[in-house]
């Protein structure tokens, strides 16, 4: 026979799983809702050219490790 603690623990667990699974429903995004996410202010980087320049500088500094592209001397002269 189960004790009261086991019953309460199992019931609490089942209720918790039901609440978590209810919050994870998959709803398709409508076309008019995608426009907000495509705005420039929602981008991870501010400007594409600045991000490309920063990546180039970082790759030049870390060139000896071969992180971004072909490994070179690290001086940026390739």
Residue, then its C-alpha position, 0 to 999 in steps of 0.5 A: x500500500x502506498x503512503x500519503x507522501x508517495x501519492x502526493x509526490x506522484x500527483x504533484x509530478x503529474x500535474x507539473x508535467x501537464x503544466x509544462x507540456x501545455x506551455x510547449x504547444x507548437x503554433x505555426x507563425x502567421x505571415x504577418x507575424x514574421x515581419x516583426x522578426x525580420x526588422x533590422x532592430x531584431x538582428x543580432x549584429x547591428x550592421x552587416x558590414x561592421x560584423x564582417x569587418x569585426x570578423x575579419x579583424x578577429x580572423x586576422x588576429x587568430x589566424x595562426x589557430x586556424x579558427x576562421x578559414x585558412x590558418x596563416x601567420x596571424x599578422x593579417x598579411x596572408 
